[in-house]
Amino acid sequence: MPTTIRLATIGTIMLGVRHLESSLAFYRDKLGLEVRMKLNDVALLATGGVALGLIVRNPLPPAGGTEIVFPVDNVRAAYAGLQAQGVSFINQPHQITPTSWAAHFKDVDGHLLSIFGPEGSA
């Protein structure tokens, strides 16, 4: 019997933004959050246990482009396991950073969710 996949930890909340530099100026310079990583159209800020991610999304979706990210040890294994449990993904696992992959899905109300971590085996 396959192992049940349980997503129990939120690692990052992603906010869709129109302009990364303007948003960084607000969160970094006005709120004092530390920038942990910045690549092209995405930045991660330290906020304690859960990171705040800023990602350029034009146009912003109606809900403002918010994404809840669940960290996993193996994106491909979590993807396969969640699919077997009836989760419908909107994309296949794909590379986001040089070492991390993601796959996206939606909850029953249309909120964007993702699994994120190392690719794992094919």
Secondary structure as UniProt FT lines:
FT   STRAND          12..17
FT   HELIX           20..24
FT   HELIX           25..30
FT   STRAND          34..39
FT   TURN            40..41
FT   STRAND          42..46
FT   STRAND          51..56
FT   TURN            62..63
FT   STRAND          67..71
FT   HELIX           75..84
FT   TURN            85..86
FT   STRAND          94..95
FT   STRAND          101..106
FT   TURN            108..109
FT   STRAND          112..117
//
